[in-house]
Amino acid sequence: MQSSTARNSARLSTYSNAPTLTPSIAPSTTSSIDPRHAEIKAWNAGLDRLEDKRLVSQRYVASPDKIDNMSKLALGAKLDRALARRMSEQDAVFRPHARGISVDEKSGSEKEDA
């Protein structure tokens, strides 16, 4: 029979056999000192400090008309870039067509017109 002491094992994933970030139902001694949790908490604290409460009220918020206009401009610019890319990557070479010789497209052979 097992003793009632605290578990010292980490909870492992069923698929990869790697430790999971999800805390188990039973309290674990390793979950409170997990370096990944500590790093995530440090990042969140740093991001909270970066957000200046005084500047939040001064932040620019565009009106719905302005947002709609900017969306149309962005779509137009995207279309222009796509068309320019499409036209610049054409690999067709235009050669002067000699009269009297026609090319049969199906067989690829040349024949003279009479």
C-alpha positions as CSV (number, residue, x, y, z in Angstrom):
1,M,0.0,0.0,0.0
2,Q,1.2,3.5,-0.8
3,S,1.9,6.0,1.9
4,S,0.0,9.3,2.1
5,T,3.1,11.5,1.4
6,A,3.0,14.1,-1.4
7,R,3.7,12.9,-5.0
8,N,7.1,14.0,-6.4
9,S,6.4,12.9,-10.0
10,A,5.4,15.3,-12.7
11,R,2.3,14.8,-14.8
12,L,3.3,13.4,-18.2
13,S,1.6,13.6,-21.6
14,T,-0.1,10.4,-22.8
15,Y,1.2,10.9,-26.4
16,S,4.7,12.4,-26.1
17,N,5.6,11.3,-22.6
18,A,6.7,14.9,-21.9
19,P,5.7,16.9,-18.9
20,T,2.5,18.9,-19.4
21,L,1.7,22.5,-18.5
22,T,-1.8,21.5,-17.3
23,P,-1.9,21.2,-13.5
24,S,-3.2,17.9,-12.3
25,I,-6.2,17.7,-9.9
26,A,-3.9,16.5,-7.1
27,P,-1.5,19.2,-5.9
28,S,2.1,18.5,-7.0
29,T,5.3,19.9,-5.6
30,T,6.8,20.4,-9.0
31,S,4.0,22.5,-10.5
32,S,4.7,25.5,-8.3
33,I,8.4,25.6,-9.2
34,D,8.1,24.7,-12.9
35,P,10.4,27.0,-14.8
36,R,8.1,27.3,-17.7
37,H,5.3,28.6,-15.5
38,A,7.7,31.1,-13.9
39,E,8.9,32.3,-17.3
40,I,5.3,32.8,-18.6
41,K,4.4,34.7,-15.4
42,A,7.6,36.9,-15.9
43,W,6.6,37.7,-19.5
44,N,3.1,38.6,-18.5
45,A,4.3,40.9,-15.7
46,G,6.7,42.6,-18.1
47,L,4.0,43.1,-20.7
48,D,1.7,44.6,-18.0
49,R,4.4,47.0,-17.0
50,L,4.9,48.1,-20.7
51,E,1.3,49.2,-20.9
52,D,1.1,52.7,-19.7
53,K,-2.3,53.4,-18.2
54,R,-2.0,57.2,-19.0
55,L,-1.4,56.6,-22.6
56,V,-4.2,54.1,-23.1
57,S,-6.7,57.0,-23.0
58,Q,-4.7,58.9,-25.7
59,R,-4.7,56.0,-28.1
60,Y,-6.2,56.7,-31.6
61,V,-9.3,54.8,-32.4
62,A,-10.5,55.0,-36.0
63,S,-14.1,55.7,-36.9
64,P,-16.1,53.0,-38.8
65,D,-16.0,55.1,-41.9
66,K,-12.2,55.5,-41.7
67,I,-11.8,51.7,-41.1
68,D,-13.9,51.0,-44.1
69,N,-11.9,53.4,-46.3
70,M,-8.6,51.9,-45.1
71,S,-9.9,48.4,-45.8
72,K,-10.8,49.4,-49.4
73,L,-7.4,51.0,-49.9
74,A,-5.6,48.0,-48.5
75,L,-7.6,45.7,-50.8
76,G,-6.8,47.9,-53.8
77,A,-3.1,47.8,-53.0
78,K,-3.2,44.1,-52.6
79,L,-4.8,43.7,-56.0
80,D,-2.3,46.0,-57.6
81,R,0.6,44.0,-56.2
82,A,-1.0,40.7,-57.3
83,L,-1.6,42.0,-60.8
84,A,2.0,43.4,-61.1
85,R,3.4,40.1,-59.9
86,R,1.2,38.2,-62.4
87,M,2.2,40.4,-65.3
88,S,5.9,40.5,-64.4
89,E,6.2,36.7,-64.2
90,Q,5.0,36.0,-67.7
91,D,7.4,33.8,-69.6
92,A,5.8,34.1,-73.1
93,V,8.2,35.2,-75.8
94,F,6.7,37.0,-78.7
95,R,8.5,36.3,-82.0
96,P,7.6,37.7,-85.4
97,H,5.5,35.2,-87.3
98,A,6.9,34.3,-90.7
99,R,4.3,34.4,-93.4
100,G,3.8,31.3,-95.4
101,I,4.7,28.9,-92.6
102,S,2.1,27.8,-90.2
103,V,2.6,25.6,-87.1
104,D,0.2,22.8,-86.5
105,E,-0.4,23.1,-82.7
106,K,-1.6,19.5,-82.3
107,S,1.4,17.8,-83.9
108,G,4.0,20.5,-83.5
109,S,5.1,20.2,-87.1
110,E,5.5,23.1,-89.5
111,K,3.9,23.1,-93.0
112,E,4.0,25.6,-95.8
113,D,0.9,27.4,-96.9
114,A,0.4,27.4,-100.7
